[in-house]
């Protein structure tokens, strides 16, 4: 028996739609990361992007447990001296709710070129509307 290894052009990516209203952030993020990596497919190959596209709607209504809203912080750095900015999860959910989910998923993906390509297949929207109706996404229940 030979082990099947997927090639780059053989994989046909599907589109999935996830509504994260009142879902726990970490549990949703792990499932989204699995789909982006392609670990839900039998033809999963570690060095090939075998994942699907994921559309996340209602990102502003995601739920977190414990004291994460006030204790979890997001850092960014401008590159200049004393250019470090820190934002709490509460402020980030109010201003940029899409970034909370995309950061959570990004940290679960591989830290290399392949992981950055996988993250480009994640589309996050704060509201209920998205411009990907033409792709006919399947509703994914998490």
SEMI-873205 format. One line per 10 residues: number of its first residue (from 0); for each residue x, y, z of N, C-alpha, C, CB. Coordinates in steps of 0.001 Angstrom, whole numbers, padded with zeros to 6 digits. Glycine has a CB too. Example, Ala and Ser with C-alpha at 12.3 -4.5 7.8 and 13.67 -1.06 7.14 Angstrom:
BEGIN
0 = 013190,-005690,007800,012300,-004500,007800,013200,-003300,007800,011308,-004473,009046  012850,-002250,007080,013670,-001060,007140,012900,000030,007870,014084,-000598,005725
END
This chain:
BEGIN
0 = 000847,-001177,000000,000000,000000,000000,000893,001241,000000,-000964,-000002,001225  000521,002221,-000800,001235,003488,-000820,000407,004549,-000106,001547,003922,-002270  001071,005429,000572,000391,006524,001258,000018,007592,000245,001279,007120,002381  -001229,008017,000275,-001704,009048,-000649,-001235,010406,-000158,-003252,009015,-000782  -000628,011198,-001028,-000220,012566,-000721,-000913,013487,-001712,001342,012734,-000781  -001681,014414,-001210,-002430,015332,-002073,-001481,016283,-002781,-003469,016126,-001258  -001815,016622,-004017,-001048,017607,-004784,-001779,018944,-004710,-000856,017149,-006277  -001086,020007,-005053,-001632,021350,-004906,-002889,021573,-005749,-000585,022367,-005280  -002932,021120,-006981,-004053,021385,-007861,-005216,020412,-007734,-003581,021381,-009244  -005057,019328,-006979,-006094,018310,-006877,-007232,018678,-005933,-005487,017028,-006432
10 = -006988,019549,-004998,-007953,019845,-003945,-008950,020900,-004417,-007233,020321,-002671  -010229,020585,-004281,-011290,021550,-004577,-011847,022016,-003237,-012426,020923,-005496  -011676,023300,-002941,-012074,023842,-001642,-013565,024159,-001623,-011261,025103,-001313  -014218,023803,-000517,-015621,024148,-000294,-015688,025445,000503,-016373,023000,000449  -016886,025991,000618,-017120,027188,001420,-018078,026815,002549,-017698,028363,000547  -017728,027220,003770,-018556,026944,004944,-018963,028265,005583,-017800,026043,005967  -020179,028323,006101,-020696,029509,006784,-020912,029160,008245,-022021,030017,006128  -020325,029968,009134,-020428,029724,010572,-021037,030961,011227,-019027,029387,011196  -022109,030748,011987,-022712,031825,012770,-022255,031643,014210,-024290,031821,012660  -021522,032613,014752,-020927,032459,016078,-021722,033161,017172,-019519,032987,016067
20 = -022996,033437,016927,-023824,034075,017944,-023920,033191,019177,-025225,034377,017392  -023504,033729,020322,-023535,033051,021625,-022750,031735,021639,-024972,032781,022024  -021708,031627,020830,-020815,030468,020869,-019531,030884,021591,-020505,029932,019416  -018892,029948,022258,-017665,030218,023002,-016508,030371,022014,-017370,029080,024032  -015740,031429,022171,-014686,031806,021223,-013673,030695,020976,-013968,033029,021724  -013147,030088,022016,-012103,029080,021850,-012589,027829,021149,-011539,028710,023182  -013788,027393,021463,-014335,026176,020862,-014636,026385,019382,-015605,025738,021602  -015122,027575,019048,-015392,027900,017646,-014075,028017,016884,-016210,029218,017529  -013090,028651,017496,-011802,028879,016831,-011085,027575,016512,-010912,029752,017699  -011141,026604,017420,-010463,025337,017158,-011097,024608,015985,-010489,024451,018401
30 = -012425,024640,015900,-013108,023968,014788,-012808,024674,013461,-014634,023927,015038  -012787,026013,013485,-012471,026777,012275,-011039,026494,011828,-012666,028292,012520  -010102,026421,012779,-008708,026136,012443,-008563,024760,011811,-007829,026232,013689  -009305,023772,012304,-009263,022433,011715,-009739,022453,010274,-010113,021461,012531  -010797,023198,010003,-011342,023261,008649,-010387,024000,007725,-012718,023944,008649  -009764,025088,008203,-008811,025833,007383,-007585,024981,007037,-008376,027112,008109  -007157,024135,007972,-006009,023272,007724,-006367,022068,006868,-005419,022809,009031  -007627,021674,006858,-008059,020526,006078,-008014,019224,006847,-007221,020405,004861  -007943,019290,008169,-007846,018065,008966,-009159,017298,009024,-007395,018397,010367  -010227,017888,008526,-011518,017199,008500,-011660,016327,007247,-012665,018220,008563
40 = -010706,016387,006334,-010767,015642,005067,-009907,014382,005145,-010303,016533,003886  -010312,013331,004459,-009481,012115,004461,-008189,012290,003670,-010269,010945,003888  -008135,013254,002734,-006925,013457,001934,-006009,014518,002533,-007300,013849,000515  -006111,014767,003850,-005260,015761,004517,-003785,015420,004313,-005588,015834,006029  -003017,016427,003905,-001575,016299,003746,-000934,017489,004458,-001160,016242,002222  000006,017262,005372,000531,018358,006190,001207,019483,005406,001500,017810,007167  001860,019181,004298,002619,020221,003595,001854,020840,002435,003915,019650,003086  000555,020517,002295,-000281,021073,001224,-001507,021714,001862,-000700,019967,000184  -001932,022838,001313,-003112,023526,001825,-004361,022796,001326,-003125,025026,001383  -004872,021877,002149,-006037,021079,001763,-007320,021591,002409,-005819,019622,002140
50 = -007262,022761,003027,-008403,023277,003772,-009456,023935,002908,-007937,024247,004784  -010561,024288,003554,-011693,024936,002909,-011774,026399,003340,-013005,024199,003245  -012625,027139,002653,-012893,028523,003009,-013922,028556,004133,-013388,029330,001778  -013783,029511,005053,-014730,029644,006162,-015183,031108,006238,-014083,029179,007524  -016501,031306,006259,-017097,032628,006423,-017697,032664,007823,-018187,032929,005310  -017299,033637,008623,-017807,033773,009985,-018663,035030,010038,-016639,033835,011035  -019905,034895,010483,-020798,036041,010616,-021161,036239,012086,-022074,035848,009757  -021605,037448,012412,-021974,037852,013775,-020802,037714,014742,-023155,037018,014273  -019636,038159,014329,-018436,038042,015162,-018545,038884,016427,-017200,038457,014371  -019333,039928,016400,-019493,040782,017574,-020303,040138,018680,-020136,042066,017180
60 = -020992,039044,018392,-021852,038394,019378,-021227,037130,019955,-023186,038061,018757  -019910,036954,019758,-019235,035775,020290,-019142,035891,021805,-017825,035610,019664  -019136,034744,022480,-019130,034709,023936,-017764,034255,024432,-020241,033776,024469  -017318,034823,025546,-016084,034369,026192,-016405,034033,027636,-014953,035452,026105  -015640,033109,028198,-015899,032662,029561,-014899,033301,030514,-015831,031125,029655  -015251,033287,031772,-014360,033803,032800,-014181,035309,032725,-013026,033136,032695  -013007,035775,033121,-012704,037211,033160,-011884,037642,031947,-011949,037561,034447  -012037,036914,030832,-011217,037210,029655,-011505,038588,029075,-011440,036158,028592  -012739,039066,029179,-013067,040373,028603,-012180,041480,029154,-014525,040709,028864  -011891,041426,030452,-011076,042486,031047,-009591,042120,031139,-011600,042813,032428
70 = -009264,040838,031224,-007876,040435,031449,-007084,040173,030168,-007851,039207,032296  -007710,039653,029126,-006993,039335,027890,-006654,040615,027148,-007829,038397,026991  -005414,040730,026710,-004980,041921,025980,-004407,041537,024630,-003941,042708,026791  -004524,042451,023686,-003964,042292,022351,-002894,043356,022172,-005069,042400,021243  -001704,042940,021734,-000601,043873,021555,-000279,044045,020088,000631,043399,022311  000137,045256,019743,000674,045516,018411,001819,046504,018584,-000433,046071,017426  002714,046495,017633,003914,047325,017741,004127,048055,016429,005160,046470,018103  004312,049371,016502,004424,050199,015301,005810,050105,014658,004114,051646,015641  006824,049713,015435,008176,049660,014908,009021,050827,015391,008144,049639,013402  008380,051813,015981,009079,052971,016519,009345,052775,018007,008267,054258,016280
80 = 010305,053504,018577,010536,053406,020018,009264,053762,020790,011698,054332,020443  008982,052996,021810,007771,053103,022630,006510,053069,021769,007803,054393,023459  006526,052256,020735,005389,052157,019835,004487,050968,020119,005871,052083,018434  004558,050442,021332,003736,049284,021701,002364,049752,022161,004421,048450,022812  001324,049179,021576,-000050,049510,021936,-000706,048267,022512,-000848,050048,020708  -001519,048446,023519,-002188,047341,024178,-003688,047632,024236,-001609,047111,025600  -004497,046639,023900,-005948,046798,023876,-006582,045613,024587,-006479,046919,022416  -007593,045864,025406,-008279,044771,026088,-009261,044105,025131,-009011,045283,027352  -009673,042897,025471,-010608,042171,024623,-011960,042886,024565,-010786,040735,025134  -012340,043528,025651,-013610,044259,025679,-013615,045392,024658,-013875,044816,027083
90 = -012519,046156,024603,-012414,047243,023624,-012310,046702,022203,-011202,048125,023935  -011584,045605,022029,-011415,045029,020706,-012748,044493,020168,-010364,043911,020745  -013556,043870,021035,-014868,043389,020602,-015793,044537,020244,-015503,042536,021686  -015639,045666,020922,-016486,046823,020625,-016084,047495,019317,-016418,047834,021767  -014770,047613,019068,-014296,048349,017894,-014072,047455,016677,-013014,049070,018228  -013401,046317,016855,-013039,045426,015742,-013339,043980,016130,-011532,045590,015360  -014600,043557,016142,-014905,042188,016572,-014354,041121,015625,-016398,042017,016699  -014123,041474,014379,-013572,040497,013437,-012146,040122,013797,-013620,041044,012015  -011393,041050,014358,-009996,040779,014705,-009864,039808,015866,-009286,042069,015045  -010855,039770,016756,-010796,038850,017899,-010806,037414,017394,-011985,039093,018876
100 = -011699,037113,016463,-011787,035746,015944,-010595,035416,015054,-013090,035555,015164  -010203,036348,014191,-009087,036057,013291,-007774,035883,014058,-008943,037173,012257  -007570,036635,015132,-006362,036458,015961,-006390,035125,016682,-006230,037599,016983  -007558,034751,017185,-007686,033486,017892,-007379,032310,016956,-009099,033347,018486  -007905,032371,015738,-007668,031300,014768,-006225,031332,014276,-008637,031421,013580  -005675,032524,014056,-004303,032641,013546,-003301,031967,014477,-003928,034112,013360  -003529,032078,015771,-002614,031490,016739,-002699,029967,016782,-002893,032050,018107  -003743,029394,016180,-003906,027943,016144,-003397,027325,014847,-005357,027587,016337  -003031,028153,013886,-002549,027662,012594,-001021,027543,012614,-003005,028603,011447  -000427,026851,011660,001029,026759,011591,001670,028140,011450,001448,025866,010422
110 = 002827,028311,012059,003524,029611,012025,004504,029631,010866,004267,029886,013367  004007,029553,009637,004866,029581,008463,004072,030083,007262,005459,028181,008181  004653,029961,006085,004027,030438,004853,002685,029752,004600,004959,030208,003668  002621,028475,004906,001395,027718,004706,000282,028202,005631,001652,026235,004930  000636,028530,006863,-000346,029045,007814,-000907,030394,007380,000276,029167,009192  -000055,031237,006795,-000530,032541,006309,-001456,032363,005114,000659,033446,005925  -001195,031364,004286,-002082,031081,003156,-003420,030547,003650,-001428,030071,002190  -003405,029753,004709,-004646,029230,005282,-005488,030346,005871,-004342,028183,006353  -004844,031303,006513,-005574,032399,007152,-006268,033288,006128,-004628,033234,008002  -005750,033353,004913,-006393,034162,003875,-007733,033578,003460,-005486,034281,002659
120 = -007977,032310,003800,-009246,031676,003454,-010303,031868,004539,-009033,030196,003204  -009982,032649,005567,-010936,032965,006624,-011517,034344,006372,-010269,032897,008021  -012832,034439,006276,-013531,035699,006053,-014425,035953,007260,-014365,035670,004719  -014152,037034,008009,-014884,037316,009243,-015638,038625,009093,-013926,037375,010460  -016922,038614,009489,-017771,039801,009390,-018478,040019,010719,-018801,039660,008234  -018548,041281,011149,-019144,041624,012433,-020653,041435,012413,-018805,043058,012805  -021291,041698,011296,-022745,041582,011199,-023176,040284,010558,-023307,042736,010420  -024433,040274,010118,-025020,039075,009547,-024817,038978,008036,-026487,039030,009865  -024445,040080,007382,-024301,040104,005928,-022878,039770,005506,-024700,041469,005380  -022763,039094,004340,-021456,038807,003765,-021594,038789,002247,-020887,037449,004296
130 = -020530,039123,001517,-020615,039204,000053,-020264,037904,-000678,-019708,040288,-000431  -020431,036747,-000024,-019998,035486,-000621,-021165,034549,-000934,-019026,034790,000305  -022331,035101,-001258,-023485,034273,-001586,-023260,033467,-002859,-024724,035137,-001734  -022488,034024,-003797,-022259,033360,-005074,-021495,032042,-004911,-021498,034284,-006006  -020725,031906,-003832,-019967,030681,-003606,-020825,029565,-003007,-018791,030965,-002697  -022070,029856,-002702,-023021,028902,-002115,-022428,028169,-000893,-023452,027876,-003176  -022144,028897,000188,-021539,028243,001359,-022519,027296,002060,-021044,029299,002352  -021975,026209,002567,-022750,025274,003365,-022762,025773,004806,-022167,023829,003271  -023906,025703,005463,-023993,026147,006845,-023343,025081,007728,-025480,026406,007267  -022397,025511,008530,-021663,024603,009409,-022128,024844,010845,-020111,024810,009275
140 = -022655,023837,011485,-023135,023960,012857,-022018,023542,013799,-024412,023100,013089  -021641,024446,014679,-020558,024160,015637,-021145,024123,017030,-019415,025226,015548
END
